[in-house]
Amino acid sequence: MPKSRRTAKTPAKPTRRAARTENRKAAGKTLGRSKAKPSVRAQKPQVNARKAAVAVSPQVAVVPAPAPPPARKPGFYEAVAIYERGVQALQRHDFQGAAGFFRTVLDRYPDERELLERARLYLRVCERETERRQPVPKSPAERVYAATVALNSGDHNGALDHLQRALSEDPDSDHAHYIMAVALGMRQRGDDAIDHLRQAIALNPENRNLARQDPDLESIRVHPGFRQALDTPPAPNRRRPAARRR
């Protein structure tokens, strides 16, 4: 019997569902290949520097410029000049002269706090050295002499202290009254200075001519009582004035 011819199997036509599944898979592979992973540089957006500064600047706190230092008053520079003269005198071991400059700073410029503390410190040094180097005056005449030295060095407070002690021990010392008038006039105490000048002339009429030409009395020469003090008559029972050291 002749062999029967085998017929080749033809592939069956895919169903509609299978076709749609295949199409979806193919489309997925195509999309997967087309979507490339973005690079790192692409993920970081490039921002314009000027735009960034504009965007950030409102959030940054603005620091104000430092205020200029306050203007110094003319008295400050005068106080510094006197203070420096005191320091120079202290370096020369002129303790009395230095003390006078430091006292001037304390008396005339109480608002300059930057210098007051240092002036007080140096003044204590000067006073300590002065007391250690010089003998303490014991008699009224020695106190008047010490007051004169203190005035010449600018130490008005020290001079007044010596004169007050001298007058407490010897109220009739015309020299003590005269130097007291000078010291009080330098401290702008005109009325008190005129009173002591009047007593000095009453105790010793020679002080009248001296007062007329003495430049140390320029501060009270314009005082209304100055001319009246020059006309003070001699005091009764006045004693003979002692020799002066001035």
Secondary structure by P-SEA (a helix, b strand, c coil): cccccccccccccccaaaaaaaaaaaaaaaaaaaccccccccccccccaaaaaaaacccbbbbccccccccccaaaaaaaaaaaaaaaaaaacaaaaaaaaaaaaacccccccccaaaaaaaaaaaaaaaaacccccccaaaaaaaaaaaaaacaaaaaaaaaaaaaaaccccaaaaaaaaaaaaaacaaaaaaaaaaaaaaacccccccccccccccccccccaaaaaaaccccccccccccccc
